[in-house]
Amino acid sequence: MKKSKKNKAHRSMDAASLASRILRTMERRPSVVFPLADMALEMGMMERSGKILTKAAFSILVSAGHISEVKPEVYQLAMEENLAQGTLQLTSSGTGYVVPGGGKDDVFIKESNLGTAFGGDLVEVQLFPTRAKRKLEGQILRVIKRARDRYVGTLEFTTQHAFLVTDSRKVGPDFYIPLKQLGGGKDGDMVVVELTKWEDAESHPQGKVMEVLGERGEHDTEIHAILHEYGLPYHFPEAVEKETEAIPETLDPKEIKRRRDMRKTLTFTIDPVDAKDFDDALSIQSLGDGRWEIGVHIADVTHYVRPGTALEEEAQNRATSVYLVDRVVPMLPEKLSNKVCSLRPNEDKFTFSVLFNMDEEGQVHDRWFGRTVIHSDRRFTYEEAQAVLEGEEDALSTELLTMNCMAQALRKARMKAGAIAFDRAEVKFRLDANNEPIGAYLKQAGDSNKLIEEFMLLANKHVAQVVGRQGDGKRSTRTMVYRIHDQPDPTKLETLSLFVRPLGYALATQGTQAVRKSINDLLKRVKGTPEANMLETLTVRTMAKAVYSTQNIGHYGLAFDDYTHFTSPIRRYPDMMVHRLLQGFLDGDKNPSVSVYEELCEHSSSREQNASEAERSSIKYMQAKYMEKYLGEEFDGIISGVTDWGVFVELPHMGCEGLVRLREFTDDYYYVEEDQFRIVGDRTGRIRSLGDPLRIVVKQVDVLKKTIDFGVAEGGSPGAFGRSSGSTRGRFSDTRPTESGERWSSGRGDAGGSSRGGSRGGSNGGSRGKSGSSGRGGSSFKAKGPKTTPKKKRR
């Protein structure tokens, strides 16, 4: 029997030609889903070699973004209405979410559909058809823009290969490193790798070692790894250093004459004990008749950092100073941040000031904005100022107590207007000379902190008003940089309401004023309780993110219609922008381009988020390092989160949190009740809920992964008894990180493997050992395998 011409056709056709035929066919039927076998039949490719060719043709079309593989070997045309763009967020389970922005729903991405994207990349996604009420799902078609091109991890060698093992699956798969591209790195070294290519999602990304950071576990190595991971520079460029050196440390007499001279007005600063970059100072003098002139004086950074300079470009790129546990990565060189601009005591300094004519009830009767020269008479630490407010005698007692009365009145007015009364404790460490943690504690803000806060808030609000409002109170068209904060997402409010209900708290989820009052009532009721820090953390996560924008929508958390950042230009670039915009307004200059400033706002918001994540990473590292000293010891904690793996327990007096796996509870087999945020014993009905006390034992600490595992101490609190009606076993249906990169618990990361920081072994998948690798894909390799780039296997 003669074979048909159709069956012979593939012998003279290559994959590219067949891809063109297939694409034309799919374009004629755009809504049809094509299984590979059906298309092979339609193309006359029924022999085995023809099916292989058809699959190759489909692969070409998928790579080009013309079609998507909606299921294994099932394809659909990529239509524009089924496409979305957004940033990829990876979870420690290996899946991902694409966040499109603009209020659109996130798109779930299976590990097999991640393509060649890393966490943080801007990607294009093909959306899959979904049933009603199902979450959106899709496949990444292409990477539009890489979040970065350098990655940090540990070198691991096999007999013929080397790999960079990243610390978290939230970054992406491990890198294959050709032996000729090791850059002097040795097995076990922590290194920085540059991505050189990643063409095929079935193989590892390939890279070359650009810098060897040192041995894992060394303090400087780990901190430098955090700096690299978040793109934080060690040094300033040479051009910036040269410009900085040329800046005089003495004040120009001609410039002094152009300014309002306030050097004889009593002025002081209040800052942390270890601070060197003093952004702000306060002055006070009596005007008689119960009136006071209060000056808020801010370092005049833009007098020294001018547009078009290398200093300006570097400050713009960095956008913020970053405060790690043992060091500061400054936005400006030390000479500027700690000397020239810093409002140090007993030195004349140039400042940009807001002067308020106020009474002791905090009412503002008049205000003035302009450039000044001041002389700080005194430097207080927060602790010293707090002692004065609590009754200790001091030469400035009258002034501090007067200003504290005003600050309390300002705060009371904000609370009455609906401001949210967040009063979160800050995790602090005591470090020895070698940066080893010798203490960990939670520091609560005192009245001295709140005094400074209220006057900074007042200045920021009035600067936003004077530029952003006309004389009649209507919004002006003048370009301005605002600090905006949207209302909380109703879905997140509902989740928080469900979260706190088992603890005996109620939360309104509708009505702006009702929600404000309800949140404040919750925060007031939990203050001083063991679960206070946990619940404040969860409430903060319910809020929208505050960002910078030229479009003013007000600040929900502060209950301000107008707000900006003016008071910290040494450490925040947006404050520098605001200084220039305010001066331009005062001088009557032409209105600057709003588009330029909006782009800078987006960049600054992004860098701020990056800095926050770096700071959290350094805290997690130091917490793990601190808790390593207490292996085998017992502590009292409270359940701060519930997840698939078990419960998270926070140690309230030090802010450390660890995972207690379900298998650690030996009194019963526990399952998760997702709607109630608790675990329930299968046999006994014993319930362990959010906020319950639990005595734990420190079982395992992985400093390198920044994770802590707890066990249940003998005699640990058994929790409440009883079985809820209608309970369902199962997992949380949504494991997506929240905006801050966390899941719905009070902790600081996702769990996976040995703990929240993610893992490549243990219960979460095949271990990553000397004889293999891990990542996206399906196949594994052996140590004696080929010298070509090995295929990947799942972590």
N, C-alpha and C positions, 0 to 999 in steps of 0.2 A: 504494500500500500504506500502511495506517495504521501509524504508529509505536506501539510498545507503550507501555503506561502506565509500565512500568519506565524506559524510555528518556526519558520525559517527566518522570519524578519529580525529577531533579536540577535542573530549571529552577525549581522552587518550593522547593528545599531549600538552606539555607546550609551552610557548612563545619562550624559548631558542631553543627547538628542531625545531619549525616552522621557527625560524630565520635562522637556518642552511640550511633548505630546500629552503627558499626564496633566500638566498645568492647564493646557487649553481645554482638556476634557472637564477638569474640575471647575474652571471659570464658567463653563456653560451651565453647570449645575452647582451654584455656590452654596446652597443649603444642604447638599447631600454629604453624608459621611461615607468615606470609602475604605473598606477593609483592604489590606494588601492583596489578599487572594482574589477579591472581586476585580480589582484594577488589573492585576496580572492577566486574568481571563479576558477582560475587555481589550487589553493591549495585545492579546495573542501570545502571551508569555507563560504558557502552562508548563513547559519543561522546567526542571530544577534550576538550570542556569538562567532561564528567563525570569524566574521568581527572584533570584539573587540580584539580577540586573534591575528589576522593578524596585526592590528594596533600596538599592543604591541610588536610583533616581529619586525616590521619596526622600532619602537622606539629603540629597542636594537641595531639594525644594524646602525642606525644614530648615537647613542651615541658612538658606537665603531669606528666610522669613516669609516665603510665599504661602506655606501651609503649616499646619501644626499637627503633631501626633497626639490626638485626644485620648487614645488608649494604645496599648502595645499593638503596633501594626494596624492601627486605624487612624485615618487622616481626614483633615477638613481644611478647606480653603480659609486662609487668614483674611477675613474681611475687616475693613476699617472700623465698623461699628462694634466689632468683637475684640478690639485691641485696647490696651490700656498701658500707660507708662507710670512708673513709680519707683520708689526705693525698696530694694530687697532687704528684709530683715530675716535672718536665719535664727532658728531655735536650736537648742541643744539636742533635740531629738532628730535633727537632720532635715526637717522640713523648713518651709519658709513662708513668709507673707510679703506680698508686694503692697506697699502703701501708696496709693495714687495721689493722695492729697485732695484738697478742695472739698472735703467732706464726703468723698466717695468711699464705699465699702472696701475693706482690704480684700486682697485676692490670695487664697490659699494655694501654695505650690508644693506638690509632692517632691520628695528628694529626687525621684527619677525625672522630674520635669524642670529641674533647676538649670539645666544647660551648663554653660561655662561662666556662671555668675558667682561673685563673692558677695558676702554680706556688705551692705552699704552701697552696692552698685546701683546706678540708674538703669532700669531695664524696660524693655517692651514685652508685654504679655499678651498671649492669645487666650481669650476667655472661653471656657467650655460652656456648652449648654447646661443649665441647671434647672432642677425642679423647684417648685415654689417653696420658699422658706429654707432652702438649702444655701449654705454659704458659697460665695463665689469661688471658683477654682479655675486654674489656668496653667499655662506652660510658658516659660520664658523663651521668647524667640531670639532675642539678641540683647547684647549689652550695649547701651547707648553711651554710657560714660562710667569708667572705673572710679570707685571711691578713692582708690590709691593704687600705686604700683609697687609698693614695698610692704613686706609682711614679716612678722617676727615669730620665731618658734625655736624648737630644739632640733639639732641635727641627730638623726639616727641612721646608722649604717647597717647594711646587709653585706653579704659577700661581694656583690657586684653593683650595688646601688646605694645611693644616699637619699634621704628624705628630710624635708623640713616638716616637723610635726607641730601644728599650731596648737595653742593652748585651749582653744574653744572651737566647737563646731559652728559657732555663730560667725566665724570668719569664713570658713569654707574648707575644702578638702586639703589634705597634706600635699606638699610640693615634691616633685621628683627633681633632684639636683644631680646633673652629670658630674662625674668624679673630677673632671677638669675645671669645674666651676665652683669648687668648694672655698676658694679664697683663703685657704689656711685654716678653715674650720675643722674641728675634730669631733668625733663621736661624743655627744652629750653637751656640746657647746650651744649656747644661745646665740643666734645669728639673725641678721637682717637680710632678707632675700628679695631680689627684684624679679618680678614676673617677666619672663622672656617670651613665653607663648603658652596658649591653651586653646588648641584648635578643636579638640574632640572631647565631648562630655564623658566619654567612656574611658578616658585616660587622665592621668594626673596633670595639673598645671605644672609647667616647667619653670625653673628659676635659677638664678646664680647668686652666690653669696656676695653681698656688698660690704658687710661689716660683721666682725666677730665681736659680740658684746662681752663674752666671758663665760665662766662656768655657771651652770644653773645653781641657784641657791644663794649665790653671793648677793649681798644687799644691793650694791651698785648695779650689778648685772640686771637684777629684777626691776629696779626703778628705771634703768635705761631702756629696758624692754617695754615698759609702759609708755615711756616718752615716744619711742618709735611706733608702737602700736597705734597711738593716737596722733601721730604726726606732729609731735611737739619738739621744737628745735633745742639743741644743747646750747648753741652759741649764736651770736649775732654776726651777720655778714661783715666783712672787712670795711665796706663802704659806710655801714651804719656806725661802726666803732670810730672811724675817722671823723665823721660828722659830729659824733658825741664828744670826742676829745676837744673839738674846736669850740664847744659851747662854754662861755665863761661862767664861773661859779659866783662871781660878784654881780650885783645889780647895776644896770645902766642908769646913771643919774638922770639922763634925759627922759628915759622911760618912766622913772619915778614921778617926774613932774607932770606927766600926762595922766596920772592915775590919782584916784582918791586916796589920800594918805591916812591910814588907820593904825599906824604903828603905836600910837599912844593910847589906843582903846584896849582894855583888858581882853586878852585873847588866850585861848587854851585849846589843847587837843585831848581827846580820849580815845585810846586805841588798845589793841591787844598787847600784852607784855612783850611779845617777841616781834612786834611790827616795826618796820623801818620805812615803809612807803606811806607817809601820812598825807592822805588826799585832802582831808577836811579839817577845819578848825571852826570854833565858835567864839564869838565875842559878845559882850554884854555891857551896856551902860544905861543908867537911869535917865529918863527924860522928864521925870517928875509927874505928879498927878496920877500915879499908878501905871504909867507907861514906861516901856523899856524898848531900847533899840537892840534887837538880836541880829547879829551878823552870822551868816553861813558863808564861810570863805573856802573856796575850792582851788586847789593847785592849778595854776595857769599853764597847763601843759602846752596848749596850742601857741603860746608865745614863743616857745622853743622848738616845737615840732611843726614845720611849715609844709604846706602842700608842694609836691614836686620833688621832695627830698627822699633820700634812701631811708631816713628815719620814719617818715610818714608812710612810705610803702610797707615797711616792715611792721609798723604798728597796725596798719590796716589789715595786713595778711594774718597777723596773730590774733588781733581783735580783742584779746583778753589775756590777763595773767592767769596762770593755773597754779593752784595751791595743793601740792601733793603733801603727803604726811611728813616728809623730811626736807622739803625744799620748795622754792617758788620758781616757776618758769615765767619770768616777767614779760610784760608786753613791751616795756621800754628798757633800755640798758640801765645798769645799776647806777651809773653816775646821775642819770635823770631821775629815776624812780626813787632812789634812796638819799640823794643829795640835793641836786639843783632844784627839783620840783617839790620834794618832800617838805612839809611844813614843820620843820624841826624847831625845837624850843630855842629861844634866844638868838634867832636868825631872822633877818628881813627876807620876805618872800613876796613874789608876785602872785596875786590871786584873782579869781573871778568871783564876785560876791553878790549875794542877795541880802539886803538889809530889810528887816521887818520892824515896823512900829507896832508893838503888841502890848496887850494888857496881861495880867496874871491869869486870866481865864482862857488864854490862848487865842483871843480874837485878834485878827490882823487888821489894823486900821490904815496902814499905808505900806508901800514897798518900794525898793529901789534896786536896780540891777546895774552892774558895771564892774570895770576892772579896778583893782585896788592894790595897795602894798600893805602888808601886815607884819607884825612882830609877835610871834607866839611867846607868851610869858611863862607858860607851864605845860608840861607834858604829863597827863594822867594816864595810868593804865586803867582798864575797866575795873579792876579790883580796888585800886586806890579811890577812884571816884565813887564806887559802890560803898566803900567804908564811910565816906563823907555823907552820902545820902542816908546812911543808917545811923548817923549821929556822931561820927568822929569829928573832932574839931580840926579846922583847916582855915588857912588865910582866905580861901575862896568859898567857904561854906555858904555864905549868904547867896552868892551868885549861883552856885550849883543847885541849891535848894529852890531858889526862885525859878530857875530854868526847868527843874524837875516838875514843879507845879504846872508850868505851862505845857510841858511834854505830856503830863498825865491828862490835862484838859484836851489837848489835841487828840490823844488816843481815844479818850471817851467819846469825842465828837465823831471820830471815824467809826467806832463800834456802833454808835447810834445810827449812823448812815448805812450800816450793813456790812462793814469790813469784816473779813474772816479773821478770827483771833488765833492764828497759828503761833505756837510757842514751842517749836520743836527743839529737843535737845540735840546738841552737836557731839558727834563721836570725837574724842580727843585721846591722844597717847602721850605718855611720858617716855622719852627716849634717852638712852645713855649716850656716852661719847661716841659709841660705834653704831649709833642708830638702831640699837636693839630695844624693843619695847619692854619697859619695866612697869608699865601701868596702862590701863585702858579705862576710860570713864565717859559718862555722858555729862556734858556741860550745858546747864540751863542759862538762858539770858536773864540778867538782872536788870534792875531799874536803870543802871548806868548805860547798859546797852540800848534800852528802850528810849532813854533821853536822846542819845545820838540819832537813833532811828527816826524818831518823830520829827526832828528838825531837818534831817535829810529828806524825808518824805515831803515835808512842807515846801522846801526849796524846789524839789523836783516838780511838784504839782504847780507851783506858781510860775516856774520857767515855762512849762508846757502851756499854761494859760496865757501868758503874756504874748507868746508868739502865735499860738493857735486860736486865739479868740479876738474878735473885734471889740470895740468899745461897748457895743450893745450886747455883748455876750455871745453873739452868733459866731460860728466857726469861720475862721478866715481861710483864704486860699493860699496862705503863706506855707511854703515847704517847711516841714518840721519832722523830726524823728521822735516817735512816741514809743513808750513801753506799754504794750497793750496786753490785756488778759481777758479772754472770752469767757462766757458763761460755761459751767460744767456740762459735759455731755450727759443727756438724760439717761442713756443706757448705763453709763458708769455710775451715775447716782443710784440707779436701781440696784446695781450690783453691790455698791457699798451698803445700801439699805439692807439687802439680804445678808451681807457680811456681819453687820452689827446687831441684827435682830436677835440671834441666839445669845448675845451677851446682855440682852435686856435693854437695848437702846433702840429708839425709833428715829427715823430720818425721813423728812419730807422730800419728795422727788419732783414736785411741781410747784410753780409760782416762785418768782424771783426772790421776793422778800421772805416767803415761807421757807425756802431752801436755805437762805442766808441764816435766818434765825435758828433753824433746825441744826445746821452744821455748828454754829456757835454754841448752842445748848449741848450738843454732843461733846465738843472739845472742853467745855466747862465742866461737864459731869465726869469726864475721864481723868481730868487733871489730878495728879497725885496718885493715881492707881497704877498697878503693875503694867497694865496694858496701854497706858497713855501714849508712850512713844510709838507703839505698834499702830494704834488707831490714828494718831496724827499722821504717820507715814502713809497709811492707806487713804486718808482723806486728801492729803496733798496729791496723791496719784489720781484721784477722781477729778481734780481740777484740770482745766486746759493748761497748756504751756504758755507762760508769758514770753512774748517775743518782741522784736523791734519791727516797727512799720511806720511808713509815712501816712497810713490811713488810720485815723484815730477812732477806735471803738470803745475807749475807756478801759479802766482796769477793774475787773470784777472783784478780785480779792481784796483790793484796798478801798473799794467803793468810791473811786475817783472817776470823774468824767474826763479829766485830762491828767496825764502823767508822762514823765520822761525820765531819763537818767542823765543827770547833770553833775553829780557829786563825787564821781570816782574816775576822773580822766587818766590817772596814772595807771589804772589797771583795766579800763574798759574803753575801747575805741568809740562806741556810740556816744559816750560822754564828750569825747573830743568833737564829734560831729555836732552835737548840741551846742557846745561852746561857740563854734563857728556860726551856726545858724542864729543863735541868740545875738551875737555881736553884729552879724549882718542885718538883723532886724533893727537893733538899736541904732545902727549907722544909716538905716534907710537904703541899704543896698538892693540891687535888683534881685528878684526872687530866683533862687537857684533851681536847677532841673530836678524835678521830683523823681524821675526815673533813675538817675544816678544814685540818689540817696536810698531809694527802695532796694536797689541791687545791693548796696552796702549793708542795709538792714538785714536782708536775707543771709548774707555772708556772716554777719556778726551773730545772728541767732544760731546759725549752724555751728560756728566756732564755740559759742557758749555751751551748746549741748555737748559738743565734743569734750570740752574742758570738764564739764560735770561728770561725764563718763570716766575720764581719766582719773579724776579725784576719787570717785567711788572705787575704781580698780585699785588705787593705792591704799585706800582704807581696808578693802577686803584682803589685800596682801598682808598688811600689818596686823589685822585681826587674826588671820591664820597663823602668822608668825608668833603672835602673843599667846594664842591658845595652845600652840604646840608645847609650851612649857607645862601645860596642865593635863597632858594625856593621862587617863586613868582616874582623874579627879572628878568629884561630883559637884553639881551646881543646881540651884533652883532656877527654873525658867518658866516661861509661859508659851503656849502654842500660838505661834504668830502667823502660820500659814498652813494650808492643806493642799497637797498636790498628789499626782498619781503615785509618786514614790513613797509617800509617807507624810509626815508633818514637820514643819519647820518650828524650831524652838528658839526663842530669843532670851538671852540672859540680860534682864532689864538694867542692871547697874553698870554694864560695860558695853552694851549695844552689839555684842557679838551674836551671830545666829548660825545655827547648824541644822542639818537634816537628820531626823530620826526615821529610818526606813521602816516600812510596815513590818518587815520580818523581825525587827528588834522587839516588837511587842510579843512576848511569849505567852501571855495569858489568854490569847484568843487569836483567831484569824480575822483581820480587820479589812473592811472594804470602804471605799470612798462614797459618801453621799454628797454629790456635787451641789445640790440646791441648798444644803444646810451647812456647807463648809465644815465638815466633820468626818471622822472615821467611826465606823460602828463595828463592834465585835459580832461575828457571824453566829457564834454559839450563845454568848451571854447577853447580847444586846448592849454591851457596855459602850458608852459614847465618849469620845474625846473630841472636844470642840475648840474652836478658835477662842483664845483667852484663858483656857484651862491651865492650871499650874501643872508642871511636870518636872520631876527631879531627874536630871540626866547625868550621864557620865561621858566625858570626852573620850571618844573611841578612836577616831582617826582624823588626822589633819594633813592636808596636802598643800604645803605652802606654795609650791610651784603653780598649782591650779587654783590657789586662793579659795580652798573649800574646807569645810569643817563637817565631820560626821559625829553625831551623838548616838549613844545607846541609852536605854532606859535603866536608870539606877534601881537597884533592889529596893523595893518599898516605895517606888515612885508613885505619885498621886494616881489613883485608879480612875479618876474622872467620874462623871455621873453615870447612873445606871438607868436602863430603860431603852426600849426600841421604838423608834419613831414609826408612825403608821405610814404606809405607802412608800417606804424607802426603796430606792433603786440602787443596785450596785452599778458601778461603772466609773468612767473617767470624766474629767472635765471635758466638755465638748470643744472648748476653745482654749488652746494652749499658746495662743499668740502673746508675745510680750506686750506690755502696755507701752505708752509713749516713752517712759523712762527706761525701757528695756527689761522690765520686771514682769513677773506673773502676779496674779492676785494673791499676794501675801505680803508681809511687811518687809521681806528681806531684800537682798541686793543683787539678785540674779536668778537664772533658771537652773533647775536641777537636771542632772543627766550623768550617767556613770556614777562616780563616787560621790558627787554632790552637785550643787547648783552650777558650778562653773563649767560643767560639761566633762565628758570622758569618752575615751575611745575603747574602753574595755568594760569589764563587769557586766552588769545586767543589760546594758544598752547596745550590745552588738559585739562583733568579733574583736578580740583584743589586738592592739597594734604592737606587734613584737618585732624581734630582729629578723624574722623570716618572712615578713609580709608587710603590706601597707594597707591603707584604709582611705575611704573617701567615697565619692559618688561613683556609681557604676555597679557592675554585677560580678565581674570575674576577679579571681585572686591569682597570685603568682608565687613561685617558690624561689628560695634563695639562689638556686642553681639555674634560674631561668635565663632567658635571652638577654643580651646586652642592650636591646632597644628599650624605650620607655615602657615600663610595666603597666599593665592594666590595673584599674582600681578595684578595690572591694569596699564594701560598706564598713564604716567604723563600728 
